[in-house]
Amino acid sequence: MNSDEVKKVRLYYAEMDSPIGMLTLCGSDQGLCHIEFGSYADRADFLGTWANRYYSGAEYVNVEEPLAPAIAQLGEYFAGKRHSFGLALDMRGTEFQQKVWKALLDIPYGAAVSYKSIAEQIGQPKAVRAVGGANNKNPLPIVVPCHRVIGSGGALVGYGGGLSIKESLLSLERQHHDCALTTSGE
């Protein structure tokens, strides 16, 4: 490669079947960077736009090996055998989004908290709507458990994969948790 050539960033992708449908997992050399509901073919345009924003000039390569740990851990999660993930993550977003996503990682398996609770946790109690927006942009649903965030009063509101998937994930966690789903932070 001569000095004028720039090495393209490679993003790896693989698909996996799950109880909530096909998932497309994407990773960089730094870690898991995106999970999308649906097949790669169905979501390629969106994933290309997303990659261009955060990995300028990236190209996707269908290689499962770098994503094998994520596939295995998600399989264990869906089987009720894993309650937290131990994966390298490469999450790209604004500073505010990063704060929200970090707070989501603190929500215990089988629990649910309100958007207001997350806003308070990150020190911005009036940013409830912005927390909802950051949740909507979470690149790693399930692993970064935005499905555990619910509306005040316990209402299931908003989820990038659809409310039926959110309900399925919460139900799965209730089924495999020692106690009933708990809600905090009205």
Disulfide bonds with the S-S distance in Angstrom:
none
